[in-house]
Amino acid sequence: MIRLQKRCFDAVLVFWKLNKKPNDTSKALITTTSTMVSIYYVQSATFLNSPFPSPASGSLRRGASSPQSLRVTASRSSSYDVVVVGGGIIGLTIARQFLTGSDLSVAVVDKAVPCSGATGAGQGYIWMTHKKPGSDIWDLAMRSHHLWHELADSLTDQGLDPQDMLGWKKTGSLLVGKTSQECVALKQKVNELSEGGLRAEYLSSADLFLKEPAILVDDETGAAFLPDDSQLDAHRAVAYIEKGNREFATEGRYAEFYHEPVTGLLRSDGGSKEVTGVQTLKHNLYGKKATIVAAGCWSGSLMHDLLKDSNISVDVPVKPRKGHLLVVENFDSFNLNHGIMEAGYADHQSASAPGVEERMLSISMTATMDTTGNLVLGSSREFVGFDTEADETIIRCIWERAAEFFPTLRDISLEDFIRNRKVRVGLRPYMPDGKPMIGSVPGLQNLYLAAGHEGGGLSMALGTAEMVSDIVLGKPSKVDVSAFQVKGRCC
């Protein structure tokens, strides 16, 4: 391990410049702490260890190594303005918001790596079709929807391809009804969505068939169509956000601490109500302005563990809700032009499977096709604690439910895809009242929560990040924060 004192910062820069080869496209990422300099020397031609090329990127991928890499490990204690606990899409976009919208320094700490939780297991939709205008989350969802589209447009303006950068596809979404009752409700929903400011259209069975020939339609089939809905690839989006965050490391404003579970809260004078950061097995990470817990479904249990030996009681009711997605790679039996969801998705239709009652198992049809031609089918929801083992019974239920909408699947055995199928299992951060907790933690100064988005973390990430930043910085929020505040929602 090489330890460099902060006073050597200029000398390190000189050393790097002198040893940089002509036409070398690599980049030094240098992060300063209170006592050290951390250097990441990385290639900028491609994403290292990444399955896709990105001509404008050059991010250091997780666990990447290179013959040219030089990494100087941070000291035992490091100080930042903001410490974010959680490297999922919520935590990373919060870090991004502080980095791009202020001059604050940020550290992200996670027990694993990005995309190893619910973010990487999701379907990647940025949809409004199943949201309800006037609900508590509507304004947050609308703001996030706008910010994602704004980001995609900004990439286009830079001459970049949003599909390459984010896996972005502006497919539009279809909410499909199979009964006359569902179609009546869909017509009403189209009116509500239109009044809420979205382009929305009701499709008859004939119009639906023209847009999606693979769907089974009859006289009672119809759909709500939102042409401006989009989807993205979570792994690409996270890689893009990571790359952007790491560019601030050269200014000494950003650092990552992955594979480091948080073991305790740091408080001034040891036992006061002012939180000054977090402790891991390796580091004390001080957050001078804010410590933000954005640990997804682990946020509740983490807060319990961190405060169990104190006289402060904060019971965060976020708990894991397990979900399965089935991915059939290089699927060519039919093509999908849009993202598709059944009308009963919001009600999480029950499935016939063992143990339904105690697990509250539900399965609803969702179907998308990603940028590489993979068919992604979902989805299930159940309460089984933190279990992440794939359940073959549920996978079969997902396939059978999809076959009710896509008759081609009835003639195909799931076993036919045994070699080119994958199962994504994730734990959604469920909140009993259906809306995330975003705001300061009562009784603890400088501690904030951003968790409980369940299946909407990806779609609501950018709006959530903006809201958290506004709260911490004392700025007026573009979305009313009162519905999401922590106070009164912790038992």
N, C-alpha and C positions, 0 to 999 in steps of 0.2 A: 504494500500500500504506500502510495506516495502522498505525503502531506505537504501542502503549500500554504504558507501564511498569506493572509489577504494582502499584505504589503508587497507580495511578489506578483500581484495581478498584472502590472505593466510589463514586467520581465517575461511573464508567461506569454503575453500577447506578442512580444517581440520575437520570442523563441519560435512561436507557431508561424509567424510571418516569414522568418528567415528560413524555416524548414519546409515551407509550402512549395511544392514543385510548380513549375510553369504549367499553365492550363489545367492545374488540379481543380476539380470541381467539388472537392469536399469542403466541409464547413465545420468550424469549431463552435460548439455550443458551450458557453462558459457561464456557470452559475456561481454567484458569490453568496457566502453566508457570513455570519458574524466573525468567523475565524478562518475561513477557508475559501478556496476557489475550486469548483467542480468543473471539469472539462470533459466534453463529449466530442470526439473527433469522428465525424460520420461522413459517409459518401452521400452526395446529393443527386445522384443520377436516378436511383430507383428506390422504392420502398424495400428495405432489407427484410428478408424472410416474409415478404408479402406475396400473395398469390396473384396480384394484378399489377401492371405497370402504371406509373403515374408520372408523366413527363415533367410536371411542374412541382413535384413534391420533393422527396428526399428525406422522409422522416426516418428517424432511428426507430425501428420496430422493436417490440418488446423482446428482450432476451437476445437481441441481435449482437453479433460479434463480427469483427473484421480485423485483418492483419494490421490495418492502419489505425485501429481504434486505440485511444488513450482515455481512460476514465479515472478521474481522481475522486475518491469517495468522500461524501460529506462528513463533517465532524459530528460528534455525539449530539451536540445541541446546535440547532439552527433556528434563525428567526425570520419570519415573514410577516407581511401585513395580514394575509388571509391564509388559513389552513382549511382545505376541503377534504373531508373524510368520505371517500367513495370515488372510484374511477369509472363509474358507468356513464351513460350519456348525460345524466343530470349533473354529476360532479364535474365532468370535463367541460360542459358548456357553461357552468357557473364560473369555472376558472377562466375560460375564454372571455366571458363578459367583463370580468374584472381587468383582465389584461388589455383588452381592446378599448374598454370604456373608462379606464382610470389609469393612474400611474402606480397602482398598488402592486406589490409582489405577492405571488401565490405559490403554495405547495399543495400538491395532490398526493394523498396517501391512501393505499388500498391493500387489503389482505391478499389480493390476487393481482390480476391485470385487467385492463379494460376489455369489454366484450366477453368476459367469462361468466357473466350473470344474465339477468333478464334482457339487457340490451342486445347481446349477441344471439339470443334465442328467439327474438321476436320476428314478426313478419315484415316489418319495415314500412308500414303504411302511415302516410300523413293525410289522413282522411277526416272529413267533417260529416260524412253522410250518416253516421250513427250517433252524432252528437245532437243534443236537444237545445235549440235556441231558448234563451231565458233561464237555463239551468245555471247553477253556481260556477260550473267550469266553462261555460260557453265563451265568455270574454277571453279567458286565458287560452282556450283552444284556438280561438280566432286569431289572437295576437301571435301565437306560436306558428299557426298556419301561414300567416303573412310573413313572418320572419324567415321561415324555411324557403318560401318562394323568393323572397328578397335575396337570400343567400345564393340560391340557384341562379337567379338572374345576374347577380354580381359576378359570378364565375363566367357566365356567358359574355358579359361585358369585357372581361379580361382576356377573352379569346380562349378560355378553357371550356372543357366539356363537362357539364354537371354530372353526366352519366359516368364518366371516368372517375371524377373526383368523389362523388357521393353515391354512385349507383342510382342516380335520380331518374325517374321515369314519370312523366306527366301523363298518366294513363286515364285519369278520371276513375270514379268509383261507382259501382252499381250495388244498390241494396235491393235484393230480389225477394218478392213475395210470391207464394205459391197458392194462396187461397184468396177468395174474394174479400174476406175480412182484412187480411194483411194488405191487400191492394188499396182498400179504402183508407187504411191508416197511412199508407205510403203517399197517397195523394195529399192527405193533410200535411204530412211531413214535408213534402215538396213546397207547399205553400208557406210553411213555417221557415224553412231554410231560405226561401226567396226573400221573405220579409226580414230575415236575419242578415241579409246582405250577400248571399251566395248565389251563384248561377246554379239553378236546379231545374230539373225537367222530369216529368213522369213519362215513362215509356210503357206503351201497351205491349201485349205479347208479341205482336208482329214487329214493332220497332225494336224490342229487346232481342228478338231472334236475328235481326239484321246486324246488330252491334256485336252479339255473342252467339254465333251459330252453334257452339258446343253445348249451350244450355238447353235443357228440356223445357219446352214451353207448351202451354195449352191456353184455353180461353180465359182461365182465371189467373194466369201468370202476368206479373207486371214488375216494374222496378222504378226506384228513384235513382236518377242519374245526376252526378255532380262532375261536370267535365274538368274542373280545375283541381280536383284531388290528385295527389301524387304518391309515389312510394320511393323508397331509397334502400340502399344496402347498408345496414348498420355498421358492418366492419369497415367499409370504405369511408363512411361518414365519420366514424371515430378516428380512423387513420388521418383523415384530413384535419380534424379538430386537434388531434395530438400534434401534428406537424405545425399547425399555426401557433399552438401554445408554446412549443419548444423554441420557436423563433425568438421568444422573449427571454430565453435563457442567456443570450448574448448580452442582455442588459442587466443581468443579475436579478431578473424578476420572476423566474419560474424554475421549479424543480419538481421531480416526481419521486415518490417513495413507494414502489410496488413490492409485493410479497412482504408487506410489513403490517400485520394486524395491529390495530390500535388497542392498547392495554389499559389506558387510563387517561383521565382528563388532568391537565395541569391547571392549578388554580393559584392565584396570588396568595402568598402567606400560607400555602398548603391546604387551607380549609375554607377559604372565603367563597362567596358566590360569584366571584369574577373569574371566568374561564380564560386562561392565557394560552391554551394550546392543547396538544395531545402528546401522549407518550406511547412509543412502540417498543418492541424488544431491543431495537437498535438505536433509536433516536428520541430526543425531546424536540418536538417541533412547535415552536412558539408562534402564535398568531396574535399580533399586536392589536389588530382591529376586530377580527372575527374568526371564530372556528365554526365551520358549517358541516353538519352531519347530513350527508346525502348518500347513505349506504343502502338504498333500496329496501328490500324486505328484511334486511338485517338491522335496520335503524332502530326498531323497537327493542330487540334483544340487546343490541349494543349499548343503548342508553341505559337499560336496566343494569347491565354488567358494570358500566362505568360509574354508576351512582349507588350501587348496592351497599357500599361501606360508608356512605355519607348519610347525613340526616335530611337530604333533599329527596323528595319523592316526585318523580316524573315518569308516568306510565304512558308510553307512546304506543297506541293500539295498532301499529302497522304489523301485519303478519303475512307469511308467504302463501300465495295461491298458485299452485303448480299448473303449468301448461305444457302441452305437447304440440309440436308441429311436425308434419311429415313432408320431407323434401325428396322429390323424385328427380334425379339429375338427368339432364339432356332429354327431357320428355318431348316426344314428337307425335303422340297420338292425336292431339288437338292443340290449338293455340288459344291463348286468352289475350284479348285486346285491352282489358280493363282489370282493375282490382274488384273482386266480387265478394259479397258478404250476404248471408241470408237475413231476412227481415227480423227473424227471431234472435239475432245475435245478442242484442241488449238484454234479452231475457234469459240467455244461456240455457237453451233447451236441454232437458234431461236426456240422458242416454241409458240404454239398457245394458248394464254391466254390473258385476258383483260389487257389493259394498257401496252402492250409490248413496244410500241414506246417510251413512256416517261421514262420507267424504264430500257430500254435496256435489257430486260429479255432474258436469254439464258439458255438452258438445254442440257447437254450432259451426255451420259450414262457412269457411273463408277460403278463398282461392286467389292466388297471385302467380304471376310468372316473372321471375327475376331477369336481370340483364343478361344472364348467361344461358337462358332457356330452361331453367329448372322450375318445375311445378311445385309450389309451396301450398300445402293444404293444412287447414286447422279447423277449429282449435278446441282444446279442452280446458276446463277449469275445475280444480278440486283443492280441498284443504287436507293436506297430508303432512303438515309440518315442513321441514327442510329437506325432505326426500327428493332427490333428483334422478332416481332410476327410471329408465324408460319402461313403460307398461305396454306390452304387445296387445293386450285387449283394447286399450284405448286407441292405439294406432289403427287397429282394425275398425273400430267404431268411427274414427275420422274418415277412413277410406269409404266405408259404407254410407256415411252421411253425405259425402261428396258425390257418390254415385247416384243419389236421389236427384241431384241437379245436373250431373253430367253422365248421360246414359252410356257413353263410350266406356266408362270405367266399369260398368257392369259386366262387360265382356273380357275384362282384363283381371287376372289374378294378382293380388298384392305380392305374391311370391315371385311373380315374373320380374319384379324390381329388387329382389333381395340384394343384388350386388351393387346397384346404383341408387340406393335409397339411403337417406339419413334421417335421423330423428333429432329434433331440437327440443330440449327440455329446459324450461326456465321457471323461476319463481317470481311471480308478479308481486309487487308490494301493495297489498290490499288494505284499504281503509274501510271501516264499516259504513261510513257515511258517503262513500263514493267520491271523495275529493281529497287531494293531497294536502299535507301539512307544509306550509311555507311561512316561515317567520321566526321570531325570537322565541327562545324557550323560557317560560315563566320561572322566575326565581334564580336564573343564572345569567349573568351579564356576558355579553359578547358571544353567546352560544346560540346557533340558529339551526333549524331543521328544514330540509327540503326532501320530502319522502312521501310515499303513499300514492303514486300515480297509477298503480296497478298496470293495466295494459297500455296506458297512454304516455309512458315516459318519453319515448322517442318523439312522438308528435308534439308534446307539450314542453319539450326540453328548453327550447330557445326562449319562450315566454317565461318559463320558470326562472331561468338564469337571469333574465332582465329584472324580474321582480325581486329576486334575492339581492342583486346588486343595488337596486334602488332602496331597498329596506336598510341595508348595511350603510350605504352612503347618505342616507337621509334625503333622498330625492323623491319627488312626487312620482308615484307609480302610474304607468299607463293602464293598468288593470287594477280594479278594486281588490285590495289584499284582505279585506275583512273576512271573506268567506273561507280563507285558507289559514288564518292565524292559528297558532298552536294553543293559545290560551283558551280554556274552556273545553278543549277536545282531548285533553290528557286526564286520565282518571287518577 
